[in-house]
Amino acid sequence: MNIFNQIGAEAVALSGESLIVNHLKEKKSFLERKDDYHKKTKPVLIFSGGAMLGIFGAGVGVALNYLGLTNAFDVVVGVSAGAANAAYFLADQCKFGLTIYLEELTRKEFYNPWRVWKMVNVDYVGEVLRDIKPLNIEAVRKSRSQFLVSATDAENGKGLLIDALYTFDLIELICGSCGMFVVYNKPRRILPLGISVLDGAMTKPLPVCDVIERYHPTDLFVILNRPLYERRDILPLVHRWYSTMRLQNFSPELKEVFWRGGSIYNESVDYCVSGEWVSHNVNLSVVAPRTNTVTRTTRDVNLLKNYARDGADQVLSAFCSELTHKQIDEIIRDLIP
């Protein structure tokens, strides 16, 4: 990251001085009083993806639920693993949802590098969300927030933002968005839209521009599951060979967007730190891990817990400036034991 982007990263990092903090507190207060003045602000929350990296976003969601901000966002967007995080957040179940990363997703049923035909088992994720640690779908559908899920059209490779509440099977859509291309490769049919979708992180890993253009928010709260200074690298040679083999039966358009996936993510993060969004009269704040101690396949429970705690700590420190660090740490230890 160059010096200009570093300055931009520091400027957008969530803090107690961020305008969005006061705006969300006001929004919550007006909503609780049923005062239409809450409409003067239109905050949007974006949960990014990244498989096990998503536990950072889950930690952020736990803190936001704790602060009573579950209904404060007019629009909530979920990408890949972030789609699951967003759903549990809207159901006020983030603490419950976070345990999935620590218990179910650390098992070989989810990730097994020797299961080369399906290294990441998204079918198992669907089973977890439906039966093992069930998502309260009714609570999600009753939420005042519009819930959008990022996905990629499996036929033409186009990126989509799908209104989750207008689909017949919410969990099927979440699994479609989580369906990591190459290591899963099973498109999900979404009804009543009649389209098949794959990994949303491939085409819209951080749909900031899409959200600004479509919804004209006053505030954007962006959750990155990688540090702001980190960018996606070109795949190693072995990974490129494996990917080429796994891509054989898919369209040229889908193959092209897969190979561009890393650059699409990098461009999206660069946009966040560039400050270009100021021209759209929007306040943007990013909460991101301080260090890159977790990868997409990490199974070490202590590393995962600390990654989640980092997210919760940054949110609580920004919103609860009256509390000491010790008091915040005690809250976090209760939320994420």
C-alpha positions in Angstrom: 0.0 0.0 0.0 1.4 3.4 -1.0 1.6 6.4 1.4 -1.6 7.9 0.0 -3.6 4.8 0.5 -2.2 4.4 4.0 -3.4 7.8 4.9 -6.8 7.0 3.4 -6.9 3.7 5.4 -6.3 5.6 8.6 -9.0 8.1 7.7 -11.8 5.6 7.0 -11.0 3.2 9.9 -13.8 3.1 12.4 -13.3 5.2 15.5 -15.2 7.2 18.1 -14.7 10.2 15.9 -16.5 8.6 12.9 -19.7 10.4 11.9 -21.4 7.1 11.4 -21.1 6.3 15.2 -23.3 9.3 16.1 -25.6 8.8 13.2 -26.3 5.2 14.2 -26.9 6.2 17.9 -29.3 8.8 16.7 -31.0 6.4 14.3 -31.5 3.9 17.1 -33.0 6.5 19.4 -35.4 7.8 16.8 -36.5 4.3 15.9 -37.2 3.4 19.5 -39.3 6.5 19.9 -41.1 5.8 16.6 -40.0 9.2 15.4 -39.9 9.6 11.6 -36.9 11.8 12.0 -34.9 8.6 11.7 -35.4 8.8 8.0 -32.9 11.7 7.7 -30.1 9.1 7.7 -29.9 6.0 5.6 -27.1 3.7 6.9 -26.0 0.6 5.1 -24.0 -2.3 6.5 -21.8 -4.5 4.4 -20.5 -7.9 5.6 -17.7 -9.2 3.4 -16.7 -12.8 3.0 -13.7 -15.1 3.0 -14.7 -18.5 4.5 -13.1 -18.7 8.0 -12.0 -15.1 7.8 -15.7 -14.4 8.2 -15.4 -14.9 12.0 -14.1 -11.4 12.2 -17.3 -10.1 10.7 -19.2 -12.3 13.1 -17.4 -10.7 16.0 -18.4 -7.2 14.7 -22.0 -8.4 14.3 -22.0 -9.7 17.9 -20.9 -6.3 19.1 -23.6 -4.5 17.0 -26.3 -6.8 18.3 -25.1 -6.1 21.9 -25.3 -2.4 21.3 -28.9 -2.8 20.1 -28.2 -1.7 16.5 -29.8 -4.7 14.9 -32.5 -2.6 13.3 -30.5 0.6 12.8 -29.4 -0.2 9.2 -31.8 0.5 6.3 -29.9 -2.0 4.1 -27.7 -4.9 5.1 -25.6 -6.6 2.5 -23.9 -10.1 2.8 -21.2 -11.5 0.6 -20.3 -15.2 0.7 -19.6 -16.1 4.4 -20.8 -12.5 5.1 -24.3 -13.5 3.8 -24.6 -16.0 6.7 -23.2 -13.4 9.2 -25.7 -10.8 7.9 -28.6 -13.2 8.3 -27.7 -14.1 11.9 -27.2 -10.4 12.6 -30.6 -9.5 11.3 -32.1 -12.4 13.4 -30.3 -11.0 16.5 -28.4 -14.3 16.6 -24.8 -13.3 15.9 -23.5 -14.7 19.2 -25.1 -18.1 18.2 -23.9 -17.8 14.6 -20.3 -17.1 15.7 -20.1 -20.5 17.4 -20.6 -22.2 14.0 -17.1 -21.0 13.0 -15.6 -22.4 16.2 -17.5 -25.7 16.3 -18.9 -26.9 13.0 -16.6 -25.2 10.5 -13.4 -26.4 12.2 -14.4 -30.0 11.3 -13.4 -32.0 8.3 -17.0 -32.2 7.2 -16.6 -28.6 6.1 -13.0 -28.3 4.9 -10.9 -31.2 3.8 -8.0 -30.5 1.4 -7.8 -34.2 0.5 -11.4 -34.2 -0.7 -10.2 -32.7 -4.0 -13.6 -32.9 -5.7 -15.2 -30.8 -2.9 -12.6 -29.3 -0.6 -15.2 -26.9 0.9 -18.5 -28.6 1.7 -21.2 -25.9 1.4 -23.9 -28.6 1.6 -22.8 -29.1 5.2 -23.1 -25.4 5.8 -26.7 -25.6 4.7 -27.3 -28.5 7.1 -25.8 -26.4 9.9 -28.0 -23.4 9.2 -31.2 -25.4 8.8 -30.9 -28.1 11.5 -27.8 -28.0 13.8 -27.7 -24.3 14.7 -30.9 -23.1 13.0 -31.2 -19.6 11.6 -34.4 -17.9 12.7 -35.6 -17.2 9.2 -38.9 -15.7 10.4 -36.9 -13.0 12.4 -34.8 -12.2 9.3 -37.9 -11.8 7.2 -39.5 -9.5 9.8 -36.5 -7.2 10.0 -37.0 -3.6 9.0 -33.7 -3.8 7.0 -33.6 -4.7 3.3 -31.4 -7.7 3.1 -29.2 -8.1 -0.1 -27.0 -11.1 -0.9 -24.1 -10.9 -3.4 -24.0 -13.8 -5.9 -22.5 -14.7 -9.3 -24.7 -15.9 -12.1 -23.3 -19.4 -12.9 -24.1 -19.1 -16.6 -22.8 -15.7 -17.6 -20.5 -14.7 -14.7 -22.4 -11.5 -14.0 -22.4 -10.2 -10.4 -25.8 -9.9 -8.7 -27.2 -8.3 -5.6 -30.3 -10.3 -4.8 -33.1 -9.2 -2.5 -33.0 -12.1 -0.1 -36.5 -11.6 1.3 -38.1 -12.2 -2.1 -36.6 -15.6 -2.6 -38.4 -18.8 -1.6 -35.5 -20.4 0.3 -33.2 -18.0 2.1 -30.7 -20.6 3.2 -30.3 -21.9 -0.4 -29.4 -18.3 -1.4 -26.9 -18.0 1.4 -25.3 -21.3 0.4 -25.2 -20.1 -3.2 -23.3 -17.0 -2.2 -21.0 -19.1 -0.1 -20.4 -21.6 -2.9 -16.7 -21.0 -3.4 -15.9 -21.5 -7.1 -13.4 -24.3 -7.9 -13.3 -25.8 -4.4 -17.1 -26.4 -4.4 -18.5 -25.9 -7.9 -22.1 -26.6 -7.3 -24.4 -23.8 -8.5 -27.6 -23.3 -6.4 -30.9 -22.7 -8.1 -32.7 -19.7 -6.7 -36.5 -19.5 -7.0 -38.6 -17.7 -8.1 -35.8 -15.9 -10.0 -35.0 -19.1 -12.0 -31.2 -18.5 -11.9 -28.3 -20.6 -10.7 -25.7 -18.8 -8.6 -22.2 -19.3 -7.2 -19.8 -17.4 -4.9 -20.7 -13.8 -4.5 -17.2 -12.9 -3.5 -16.0 -13.7 -7.0 -17.8 -10.8 -8.8 -19.0 -8.5 -6.0 -16.6 -9.0 -3.0 -17.2 -5.5 -1.7 -20.2 -3.9 -3.5 -19.7 -0.4 -2.2 -20.1 1.3 -5.6 -23.3 -0.8 -6.3 -24.8 0.2 -3.0 -24.0 3.9 -3.4 -25.5 4.0 -6.9 -28.6 2.0 -6.1 -29.5 3.2 -2.6 -27.8 6.6 -2.1 -27.0 5.9 1.6 -25.9 8.7 4.0 -23.6 6.3 5.8 -21.7 3.1 4.8 -20.4 0.7 7.5 -18.1 -1.7 5.8 -16.8 -4.9 7.5 -13.6 -6.2 5.9 -12.3 -9.6 7.0 -8.8 -8.9 5.9 -6.6 -6.0 7.1 -7.0 -2.8 5.1 -3.4 -3.0 4.0 -3.8 -6.5 2.6 -4.5 -7.2 -1.1 -5.3 -10.4 -2.9 -2.3 -12.0 -4.6 -2.1 -14.0 -7.9 -2.7 -17.7 -7.2 0.3 -19.9 -6.8 1.2 -22.2 -9.7 -0.2 -25.4 -8.2 -3.5 -23.6 -7.4 -3.7 -22.2 -10.9 -3.3 -25.7 -12.3 -5.9 -27.2 -10.0 -8.3 -24.3 -10.8 -7.8 -24.8 -14.6 -8.8 -28.5 -14.3 -11.9 -27.6 -12.2 -13.1 -24.9 -14.6 -13.3 -27.0 -17.7 -17.1 -27.4 -17.7 -18.0 -23.8 -17.1 -18.6 -20.9 -19.5 -15.8 -18.7 -20.8 -17.5 -15.7 -19.1 -17.4 -17.4 -15.7 -13.8 -18.5 -16.2 -12.8 -14.9 -17.0 -14.4 -13.4 -14.0 -12.8 -16.1 -11.8 -9.3 -15.2 -12.9 -10.1 -11.5 -12.3 -11.5 -12.1 -8.8 -8.4 -10.9 -6.9 -8.1 -7.7 -8.8 -11.9 -7.0 -8.3 -11.4 -7.2 -4.6 -8.3 -5.1 -4.6 -10.0 -2.4 -6.7 -12.9 -2.4 -4.2 -10.7 -1.9 -1.2 -8.7 0.8 -3.0 -11.9 2.6 -3.7 -12.8 2.6 0.0 -9.4 4.2 1.0 -9.3 6.6 -1.9 -12.1 8.9 -0.6 -13.8 9.0 -4.0 -17.1 8.2 -2.3 -17.1 11.7 -0.7 -18.5 13.1 -4.0 -21.6 11.0 -3.3 -22.3 12.7 0.0 -21.8 9.5 2.0 -19.8 8.9 5.2 -17.9 5.7 5.0 -16.2 3.8 7.8 -14.4 0.5 7.6 -13.7 -2.0 10.4 -11.0 -4.5 9.6 -8.6 -6.8 11.4 -5.5 -5.2 12.8 -3.4 -8.2 11.9 -3.7 -11.1 9.4 -3.5 -14.0 11.9 -6.3 -16.0 10.2 -6.7 -17.5 6.7 -9.7 -18.8 4.8 -9.0 -22.3 6.1 -7.8 -21.7 9.7 -9.1 -24.2 12.2 -7.2 -23.1 15.4 -10.0 -22.1 17.8 -7.9 -19.7 19.8 -6.8 -17.8 16.7 -10.4 -17.7 15.5 -11.7 -16.4 18.8 -9.0 -13.7 19.0 -9.9 -12.6 15.4 -13.5 -12.3 16.4 -12.7 -10.4 19.6 -10.6 -7.9 17.5 -13.8 -7.1 15.6 -15.9 -6.7 18.7 -13.3 -4.7 20.4 -13.0 -2.1 17.6 -16.8 -1.6 17.5 -17.3 -1.4 21.3 -14.3 1.0 21.6 -15.8 3.3 19.0 -19.3 3.3 20.4 -18.6 3.1 24.1 -15.9 5.7 24.6 -17.1 6.2 28.2 -15.9 2.7 29.1 -12.4 1.7 30.1 -10.4 -0.8 28.0 -10.8 -3.2 31.0 -14.6 -2.9 31.0 -14.7 -3.4 27.2 -12.5 -6.5 27.6 -14.9 -7.9 30.2 -17.9 -7.4 27.9 -16.0 -9.1 25.0 -15.0 -12.1 27.2 -18.7 -12.5 28.0 -19.9 -12.2 24.4 -17.0 -14.4 23.0 -15.9 -16.7 25.8 
